[in-house]
Amino acid sequence: MSGGVGVAAPESITELATWQRTLRLSLADAALSTTLQTLTTGVFLTGFGLVLGASQVQIGILAALPTLGNVAQIVGSYCIERSGRRKGLCLWATGVARAMWLAILTLPLVLRPAREGGGLTISPAALVSWLVLLLAASSGLAAVGGVAWLSWMKDLVPNGRRADFLSRRNQIGTGLALSLSIVAGLFLDWWESRWPDSVAGFAIVFGFAAACGLCAIPFLRATPDAPMPPRRHEPFAKLITLPMRDDNFRRLVLFYAFWNLGVNIAGPFFNVYMLREMSLPFWFITLVNTLAGVASLVTNRFWVRLSTQFGNKPVVFLATLGNAFFPLTWVFIPREWAWLLLITHLSGVFNSVLVLGPNNIMFKLAPERNASAYLAVFNAVVGPATALAPVLGGVLVGSLAGVHLSIGPVALSGMKFVFVLSFVLRIASLILLRRVHEPESKGVRRVVRVLRHVTMPNLLEDLREALVLRRESRHRRRAAAPHFTAETVPAADARADKRIETRAA
């Protein structure tokens, strides 16, 4: 492997230094890339669409495009398998996709809605259509770069350190996203108070996000490349259908497709519900979303240890079960009790598992040879299901807007019907997960026995140890080390692993 980083764990001082440099480059890329993703999705994209006059269905389409673009990963896999070059493809596709956000943020400044007059006038529907077109192109290119990055990292990162590698990226991204969301939310509220219904505030936020995304490209370029394993030169049609002939992999794909359908059918409309139905300001919406992120950050290291000890499947099963009740709680929260959303968003404790779980299991099941085909098929199947969900949710919200149903003190209408449906679909997806086989994973009951003894001090201790390990890591980089092997485990890691084994017993 080029750059002195091999598939196996590095063993010499030089290789250790190269590995640590690679990790630092990847974390810098994670921070800047997360800034782009945080400020151009979720409540910010929803609010942007509402200002432009988007309908409920169009809001669903906008929310669907980033995942619908994953279909383009098939194209990315074809390019990878034919050329054997992933880093160049990742850099090119990712760079163009992020540069397109400069066109997206200037679009409403050049094409003014006809009702406002001045400049090049256009109807709100046409303006949103242009936005959809540009976002679709950007999402497709980002997906091509994404499959190249996943295939690249699968060979670059040693198998024994892959979970920790992805976990660190997630921690860095989550921590940065929390602060950025609050700052951006406060900025948009201030801008709205000064210039109501102005899109310029969103243009500033998107411009900053695009600049950060482009600044991440040099860090990607500096990351060492990894030669691909030998490939069989088979017809691409046969290569791309190979993963779906793998029964276990097919069951995993079906589970995540169904689960993502249940999650995203309501996903975009939580923000819409808070903005329109509850008339909440941006700062409060970002606050509750931030709380979910904090809960995810605090528990992230604990879930990683648990997944390492017992496997990903049982941990994902329990996290999916806990997360399923999140949409149901919205049915019982009236506008005057909006503060209860703070408690509801504590379900973010399950988020890190649900974010990292798919990649961790998929990396285990994908073979070393032709792995990009597995990665592309996974995202190409799960992506459309994820993308279809918010569009379907938008149609249901619009068609059920005039339907009202009272069950005791609970009144259902419009979005609340979709929230209930999301709960049912999330619960039902567990049936599919039970059929997935993960090598060396343990039963759910063993994990439950551990969780029964978990307390908040335990979670805070895990967070403290994560900070201690980072300080120790910086110290080791300054001091010469005789060797580094896959079996080397920091003392704090050993203490924590022993604690988990004790709880399991």
C-alpha positions in Angstrom: 0.0 0.0 0.0 1.3 3.4 -0.9 2.3 5.8 1.7 3.5 3.1 4.0 0.1 2.1 5.3 -0.9 -1.5 4.8 -4.1 -3.5 5.2 -2.6 -5.0 8.3 -1.9 -2.9 11.4 1.3 -0.9 11.1 4.2 -2.5 12.9 7.2 0.0 12.6 7.6 3.5 14.0 7.5 4.9 10.5 4.3 3.1 9.7 2.8 4.2 13.0 3.6 7.8 12.3 2.1 7.4 8.8 -1.0 5.8 10.2 -1.5 8.6 12.7 -1.0 11.2 10.0 -3.6 9.4 7.9 -6.0 9.5 10.8 -5.5 13.2 11.4 -6.1 13.9 7.7 -9.3 11.9 7.8 -10.6 13.6 10.9 -9.9 17.1 9.4 -11.9 15.9 6.3 -14.7 14.7 8.6 -15.0 18.0 10.4 -15.2 20.1 7.2 -17.4 17.6 5.3 -19.8 17.5 8.3 -20.1 21.2 8.2 -21.3 21.0 4.6 -23.7 18.2 5.4 -25.1 19.8 8.6 -25.8 23.3 7.1 -27.2 22.1 3.8 -29.7 19.4 5.0 -32.3 19.0 7.7 -34.1 22.1 9.1 -31.9 24.4 6.9 -32.9 22.8 3.6 -36.5 22.6 4.8 -36.6 26.2 5.8 -35.0 27.2 2.5 -37.7 25.3 0.6 -40.5 26.9 2.7 -39.1 30.4 2.0 -39.1 29.7 -1.7 -42.7 28.6 -1.5 -42.2 24.8 -1.8 -45.2 22.5 -1.3 -45.3 19.6 1.1 -44.5 17.2 -1.7 -41.6 19.4 -2.9 -40.3 19.5 0.6 -40.3 15.7 0.6 -38.5 15.6 -2.8 -35.8 18.0 -1.5 -35.3 15.8 1.5 -35.2 12.7 -0.7 -32.6 13.9 -3.2 -29.4 13.3 -1.1 -30.3 9.7 -0.7 -31.9 9.2 -4.1 -28.6 10.2 -5.6 -27.1 7.0 -4.1 -28.4 5.2 -7.2 -25.4 6.9 -9.0 -23.1 4.7 -6.9 -23.7 2.0 -9.5 -21.9 4.2 -12.0 -19.2 4.9 -9.5 -18.7 1.1 -8.9 -18.4 0.6 -12.6 -15.7 3.2 -12.9 -13.8 1.8 -10.0 -13.9 -1.9 -11.2 -12.9 -0.9 -14.7 -10.1 1.6 -13.8 -9.0 0.4 -10.4 -8.6 4.1 -9.4 -10.7 5.2 -6.4 -8.9 8.2 -5.0 -8.9 10.2 -8.2 -12.6 9.5 -8.8 -13.4 10.4 -5.2 -11.6 13.8 -5.4 -13.1 14.7 -8.8 -16.7 13.8 -8.1 -16.7 15.2 -4.5 -15.1 18.5 -5.6 -17.6 19.1 -8.4 -20.6 18.1 -6.2 -19.6 20.6 -3.5 -18.8 23.4 -6.0 -22.4 23.0 -7.3 -23.6 24.4 -4.0 -22.3 27.8 -5.1 -24.8 27.6 -8.0 -27.6 26.5 -5.6 -27.1 29.4 -3.2 -27.0 32.0 -5.9 -30.1 30.6 -7.7 -32.8 32.4 -5.7 -30.7 35.6 -5.8 -30.6 35.6 -9.7 -34.1 34.2 -10.4 -36.5 36.2 -8.3 -40.1 34.9 -7.7 -42.5 36.7 -9.9 -44.5 38.0 -6.9 -41.4 40.0 -5.7 -40.6 41.7 -9.1 -37.2 42.9 -10.3 -34.5 40.8 -11.9 -35.3 37.7 -13.9 -38.8 36.7 -12.6 -39.9 33.1 -12.3 -42.8 31.3 -10.6 -42.1 29.8 -7.2 -42.8 26.3 -8.6 -40.3 26.8 -11.4 -37.7 28.2 -8.9 -38.1 25.1 -6.7 -37.8 22.9 -9.8 -34.4 24.5 -10.6 -33.4 23.9 -7.0 -34.4 20.3 -7.3 -32.4 19.9 -10.6 -29.2 21.3 -9.2 -29.5 19.4 -5.9 -30.1 16.2 -7.8 -26.9 16.7 -9.8 -24.9 17.5 -6.7 -26.3 14.5 -4.8 -25.5 12.1 -7.7 -21.9 13.3 -8.0 -21.5 13.1 -4.2 -22.8 9.5 -4.3 -20.1 8.6 -6.9 -17.5 10.1 -4.7 -19.0 8.4 -1.6 -18.7 4.8 -3.0 -15.2 5.6 -4.1 -14.3 6.8 -0.5 -15.9 3.8 1.1 -14.1 1.3 -1.1 -10.8 3.3 -0.6 -11.2 3.3 3.3 -12.1 -0.4 3.4 -8.6 -1.2 2.1 -6.8 1.6 3.8 -8.0 1.1 7.3 -7.0 -2.1 9.1 -9.9 -4.4 9.9 -9.2 -4.3 13.6 -9.3 -0.5 13.8 -12.2 0.1 11.4 -14.9 0.5 14.0 -12.8 2.9 16.0 -11.8 4.8 12.9 -15.5 5.3 11.9 -16.4 6.1 15.5 -13.8 8.9 15.7 -15.0 10.4 12.5 -18.6 10.3 13.8 -17.5 11.9 17.1 -15.7 14.8 15.4 -18.6 15.3 13.0 -21.2 15.2 15.7 -19.4 17.6 18.1 -18.9 20.1 15.3 -22.4 19.8 13.9 -23.9 20.5 17.3 -22.2 23.9 17.7 -22.7 24.9 14.0 -26.4 24.0 14.1 -27.1 26.4 17.0 -25.0 29.2 15.6 -26.6 28.9 12.2 -30.1 28.7 13.7 -29.5 31.8 15.8 -28.1 33.6 12.7 -31.2 32.7 10.6 -33.6 33.9 13.4 -31.7 37.2 13.6 -31.7 37.6 9.8 -35.5 36.8 9.7 -36.2 39.4 12.3 -34.3 42.1 10.2 -35.3 41.0 6.7 -38.5 38.8 6.8 -38.9 36.2 4.0 -35.4 36.9 2.7 -33.3 34.1 1.2 -30.0 36.0 1.6 -29.6 34.5 5.1 -29.7 31.0 3.7 -27.3 32.0 0.9 -24.8 33.1 3.5 -25.2 29.8 5.5 -24.9 27.7 2.3 -22.0 29.7 1.1 -20.0 29.1 4.3 -21.0 25.4 4.1 -19.8 25.1 0.5 -16.5 26.8 1.3 -15.9 24.3 4.1 -16.7 21.4 1.8 -14.2 22.6 -0.8 -11.6 23.1 1.9 -11.8 19.4 2.8 -10.6 18.4 -0.7 -6.9 19.1 0.0 -7.1 16.8 3.1 -8.5 14.0 1.0 -5.8 14.5 -1.6 -3.1 14.3 1.1 -4.6 11.0 2.4 -2.5 7.9 1.3 -3.9 5.8 -1.5 -4.5 2.1 -1.2 -4.1 -0.4 -4.1 -7.1 -2.4 -4.8 -7.0 -6.2 -4.3 -6.8 -8.3 -7.5 -10.1 -8.2 -9.4 -11.8 -10.7 -11.7 -12.5 -9.1 -15.0 -16.1 -10.2 -15.2 -19.0 -8.6 -17.2 -20.2 -5.7 -15.1 -23.8 -6.9 -15.2 -22.7 -10.2 -13.6 -20.5 -8.3 -11.1 -23.3 -6.0 -10.0 -25.8 -8.8 -9.5 -23.4 -10.9 -7.5 -24.3 -9.2 -4.1 -28.0 -9.9 -4.5 -27.3 -13.6 -5.0 -25.8 -13.6 -1.5 -28.8 -14.5 0.7 -27.4 -13.0 3.9 -26.3 -9.7 2.2 -29.8 -9.5 0.6 -31.5 -9.8 3.9 -29.3 -7.0 5.3 -30.2 -4.8 2.4 -33.9 -5.5 2.7 -33.8 -4.6 6.5 -32.1 -1.3 6.0 -34.3 -0.4 3.0 -37.4 -1.1 5.0 -36.0 0.6 8.2 -35.0 3.7 6.2 -38.5 3.8 4.6 -40.0 3.9 8.1 -37.5 6.6 9.4 -37.6 8.9 6.4 -41.3 8.8 5.7 -41.6 11.2 8.7 -38.1 12.5 8.9 -38.4 15.9 7.0 -41.8 16.7 8.7 -40.6 16.9 12.2 -38.9 20.2 11.3 -41.9 21.3 9.3 -44.2 20.4 12.2 -42.1 22.5 14.6 -41.9 25.5 12.1 -45.5 25.6 10.9 -47.7 23.8 13.4 -45.9 24.7 16.6 -44.5 28.1 15.4 -41.1 27.4 17.0 -38.0 29.6 16.2 -34.9 28.2 14.5 -32.9 28.4 17.7 -35.2 26.1 19.6 -35.3 23.6 16.7 -31.6 23.5 16.5 -31.4 23.2 20.3 -33.5 20.0 20.4 -31.6 18.6 17.5 -28.4 19.5 19.3 -29.6 17.7 22.4 -30.0 14.5 20.3 -26.5 15.0 19.0 -25.1 15.5 22.5 -26.8 12.3 23.7 -25.3 10.5 20.7 -21.8 11.9 21.4 -21.9 10.9 25.1 -22.9 7.3 24.5 -20.9 6.8 21.3 -17.9 5.2 22.9 -20.0 2.9 25.0 -21.9 1.6 22.0 -18.6 1.0 20.1 -17.3 -1.1 22.9 -20.5 -3.0 23.2 -20.5 -3.7 19.4 -16.9 -4.8 19.5 -17.6 -7.2 22.4 -20.9 -8.7 21.3 -21.2 -7.8 17.5 -23.1 -5.1 15.7 -26.4 -6.9 15.1 -27.7 -7.2 18.7 -26.7 -3.6 19.4 -28.4 -2.4 16.2 -31.5 -4.4 17.1 -31.9 -2.7 20.5 -31.1 0.7 19.1 -33.7 0.2 16.4 -36.3 -0.8 19.0 -35.6 2.2 21.2 -35.5 4.6 18.2 -38.9 3.3 17.0 -40.8 5.2 19.7 -39.4 8.6 18.7 -42.1 9.5 16.2 -44.9 8.1 18.4 -44.2 10.6 21.1 -44.9 13.5 18.8 -48.6 12.4 18.7 -48.9 13.3 22.4 -47.1 16.6 22.5 -49.4 19.7 22.0 -48.0 23.1 21.0 -48.1 24.5 24.5 -46.0 21.6 25.8 -43.2 22.1 23.2 -40.6 21.8 26.0 -41.3 18.1 26.1 -39.4 17.8 22.8 -36.3 18.2 24.9 -37.0 14.9 26.6 -38.1 13.3 23.3 -34.8 14.1 21.6 -32.9 12.2 24.3 -33.6 9.2 22.0 -30.4 10.4 20.3 -28.6 8.0 22.5 -29.3 5.4 19.8 -28.2 7.6 16.9 -24.6 6.7 16.7 -25.4 3.0 16.5 -27.9 3.6 13.7 -25.4 5.8 11.8 -22.4 3.4 12.0 -24.3 0.1 12.1 -24.9 -0.3 8.4 -21.3 0.3 7.4 -19.9 -1.9 10.1 -22.0 -4.9 9.2 -21.6 -4.3 5.5 -17.8 -4.2 5.8 -18.0 -7.6 7.5 -20.1 -9.2 4.9 -18.5 -7.6 1.8 -15.6 -9.7 0.3 -12.2 -8.3 -0.2 -12.4 -8.8 -3.9 -15.0 -6.7 -5.8 -16.1 -5.0 -2.6 -17.1 -1.8 -4.4 -20.0 -3.8 -6.1 -21.3 -4.8 -2.7 -21.1 -1.2 -1.4 -22.7 0.2 -4.5 -25.6 -2.3 -4.5 -26.2 -1.7 -0.8 -26.6 2.1 -1.3 -28.3 1.8 -4.6 -31.1 -0.3 -3.1 -31.3 1.5 0.2 -31.0 4.9 -1.4 -34.2 4.9 -3.5 -36.2 3.4 -0.5 -34.9 6.2 1.6 -35.6 8.8 -1.1 -39.1 7.5 -1.8 -40.1 7.7 1.9 -40.2 11.6 2.3 -42.0 12.0 -1.1 -44.6 9.4 0.1 -44.8 11.2 3.4 -45.4 14.5 1.6 -48.2 13.0 -0.4 -49.8 11.4 2.7 -49.5 14.7 4.7 -51.2 16.6 1.9 -54.0 14.1 1.3 -54.7 13.6 5.0 -54.6 17.3 5.8 -58.4 17.5 6.1 -58.8 14.2 8.0 -59.3 14.4 11.7 -59.5 11.5 14.1 -59.9 11.6 17.9 -58.9 8.7 20.1 -59.7 9.9 23.7 -57.6 13.0 24.4 -55.4 12.4 21.3 -56.3 14.1 18.1 -54.8 12.8 14.8 -54.5 14.8 11.6 -52.1 15.4 8.7 -48.6 14.9 9.9 -49.5 12.9 13.0 -50.9 10.1 10.9 -47.5 9.9 9.2 -45.7 9.9 12.6 -47.8 6.9 13.7 -47.1 5.1 10.4 -43.4 5.7 10.9 -43.5 4.1 14.3 -45.3 1.0 12.9 -42.7 0.6 10.0 -39.7 1.0 12.4 -41.1 -1.8 14.7 -41.9 -4.0 11.7 -38.3 -3.8 10.3 -37.0 -5.7 13.3 -38.6 -8.9 11.8 -36.2 -8.5 8.9 -33.2 -7.8 11.1 -33.6 -11.0 13.0 -33.0 -13.0 9.8 -29.6 -11.3 9.2 -26.6 -13.4 10.3 -23.5 -11.5 11.4 -20.4 -13.6 12.0 -19.3 -13.9 15.6 -22.2 -11.8 17.0 -23.8 -12.7 20.3 -27.5 -12.8 21.3 -29.6 -9.8 22.2 -30.2 -11.1 25.7 -26.5 -10.9 26.6 -26.5 -7.3 25.6 -29.6 -6.6 27.6 -27.9 -8.0 30.7 -25.1 -5.5 30.2 -27.5 -2.6 29.7 -29.4 -3.4 32.9 -26.3 -2.3 34.8 -25.5 0.8 32.9 -25.7 4.1 34.8 -25.1 7.7 33.8 -21.7 7.7 35.6 -20.7 4.7 33.4 -21.4 6.7 30.3 -19.6 9.8 31.6 -16.7 7.6 32.5 -16.5 6.4 28.9 -16.5 10.0 27.7 -13.8 10.9 30.2 -11.7 7.9 29.0 -12.1 8.9 25.4 -10.6 12.3 26.3 -7.8 10.6 28.2 -7.0 8.3 25.3 -6.8 11.3 23.0 -4.3 13.0 25.3 -2.3 9.7 25.6 -2.4 9.4 21.8 -0.9 12.8 21.4 1.8 11.9 24.0 2.7 8.7 22.1 3.1 10.7 18.9 5.7 12.8 20.6 7.5 9.9 22.2 9.3 7.1 20.3 7.6 3.8 20.4 9.4 0.4 19.9 6.6 -1.1 17.8 2.9 -1.1 17.1 0.7 -4.1 16.6 -2.9 -4.9 16.3 -2.8 -6.5 19.8 -1.6 -3.3 21.4 -4.4 -2.0 23.6 -4.2 1.1 25.7 -4.6 0.6 29.5 -7.8 2.6 29.5 -9.3 0.4 26.8 -8.4 -2.7 28.7 -10.0 -1.3 31.9 -13.2 -0.5 30.0 -13.3 -3.8 28.2 -12.9 -5.6 31.6 -15.8 -3.6 33.0 -18.0 -4.7 30.1 -17.1 -8.3 30.6 -17.9 -8.0 34.3 -21.3 -6.6 33.5 -22.0 -9.3 31.0 -21.2 -11.9 33.6 
